[in-house]
Amino acid sequence: LAIAKIATMVGLLGTVISMIGTFTAIEKAASEGGSAQSQAGAIGLALFATALGLVTAIPLVFSHVLFKAWMARFETKMRSSGQKLLLLLQTAKSPKPAAKTTGPETVARK
């Protein structure tokens, strides 16, 4: 997940740097009487940086979500198996109950 966050931030940083350069060039072109249309490529480069960051981040975040779900299911199965094992061990170690006697002593006590 850290890589996904970093990739998004790097893409955003690339966009911001490219946009700063683009607007500086547009301002320079406007002050010299030139055309701002020549900066379309620089704006495209800025958007490409953002797209690259997102293309990296989206699959990583999706994979992270799937992995967390798989780990949650695995943890549930392991807890259930552990509880079953403990129950099995407890029943194996517990003494067997003594057989009830129905002899004359039991009847005389009533």
C-alpha positions, 0 to 999 in steps of 0.5 A, a space after each residue: 500500500 505504501 508503494 501505491 501511495 508513493 506512486 500517486 504522490 510522485 504522479 501528482 508531483 510530476 503534474 505540478 512541476 510540469 504545470 508550473 513550467 507550462 504556465 511560466 512558458 505561457 506567461 513568457 509567450 504572452 509577454 513576447 506576443 507569442 502563442 500559448 498553443 505551443 504549450 499543449 505538449 507540456 500540459 499533456 506531459 503533466 497529465 501523463 505524469 498523473 496518469 502514470 501515478 494512477 496506473 501504478 497506484 490503482 492495481 496496487 491498492 486493489 491488490 492490497 484490498 484483496 490481500 486483506 480480505 484473504 488474510 481476514 478469511 484465513 485468520 477466521 479459518 485458523 481461529 476456528 481450527 485452533 478452537 476445534 483442536 483445543 476442544 479435541 485436546 480437552 475432551 481427550 484429557 478429561 476423565 471419563 465419568 464413573 458408571 452409575 451404580 444401581 445396586 442396593 446402596 443407591 436404593 437404600 439412600 432414597 
